[in-house]
Amino acid sequence: MAGDGGSGVDWESLAEATSGAIGSLVSTTVLYPLDTCKSKFQAELQTHHGAHKYRNLSDVFWEAIRKRQLLSLYQGLNTKNVQSFISSFFYFYGYSYFKRLYLEKSGAKSIGTTANLLVAAAAGACTVIVTQPLDTAASRMQTSAFGKSKGLRETLAEGTWMEAFDGLGISLILTCNPSIQYTAFDQLKQRIIQRQRRKNGGSAEDNSRVALSAFSAFLLGAVSKSIATVLTYPLIRCKVMIQAADPDEDDDNEPQRPSKPRAPKTMLGALHAIWSKEGIPGFFKGLHAQILKTVLSSALLLMIKEKISKFTWVSLLALRRYLFVSQKKIKAA
């Protein structure tokens, strides 16, 4: 296999995985306060009296300030960073490995659109299964009352081992999100290229010569990601509600507030709760924050990954050379 250097390690996939994981770690940390506000806003369900604790995203932020718990916007950050790092590492490693495996087995020089989507879905599914307990714990920490978040071990110990996999089914379904994004991106790209070709008076054969500018590619990436988010958002909100901390532990200092319903723990239960209490608009509550966070996170991750990928590759090559030399010395001894 190319890139293994005869040592049994896929160094190229390892470099991709490491760069992606570091990029994810940085983007998660930078955007974490927004993510916390978004998650608490999404998790809240209207009470039987029609009351809402949070009317909009800024209410979550001002609550943290009012309670002098601004640093609690980072509650669960360590767990989220561990989950984000492992998730990105597994995804990029799995994607790179499965792609390389497909090319070797098929003998093709490049991977087609359908195969690429299948490879991405396989990598995403493997990643979700491995990291779901960490994802559940991080969501519970984020949606706990400000200043009352517990550690990773305490959070997972509150329920059964099966409860650590709350939302796994939805997470597996949501692995289709990149497929929707890629399809939307490809369709929009083809339309722009055809328009440019007609404007330049070119023929159909000139399609391959027309390239998108960096700004157009970024804009199309943001639009396609937004389309994928809108189409899958009801499931995204259901997943947050299923993984959220139980609301009855939240507001000890606010006894006048009507009692809150317990969070549903199944997809059908969450969908029914949203429909019965909030109607159709409830399925898209917090959509604007989700799009903002998702687009910024993707842009930051890819930008950082591209910037450090060369350095990561050089570092791993140096490590491989060191290990190879060390092994030769051991054998010689």
Disulfide bonds with the S-S distance in Angstrom:
none
